[in-house]
Amino acid sequence: MFPPNRFGPPGRPPNMPPKLPNQQKNPFSGYFKTPDGNLDFDKISGSIGELNKLVGQMSPVVKQLNGFLKKPR
């Protein structure tokens, strides 16, 4: 039905490194762990605090945009 693939079999592009068997699927899960593998609650709470500050800073901007986009008809 389809012509043969002249570039080789489908799969991983040749310029990508091979996957390692113990490679983590989620890169952020390693960020919140200590070197011994336990969760680092200080890092987690710090990240949540930064996210909370970001949401607090963006809230007025979102409200302004929302008011701008909802023009009276």
Buried (B, 14 or more C-beta within 10 A) or exposed (E): EEEEEEEEEEEEEEEEEEEEEEEEEEEEEEEBBEEEEEEBEEEEEEBEEEEEEEEEEEEEEEEEEEEEEEEEE
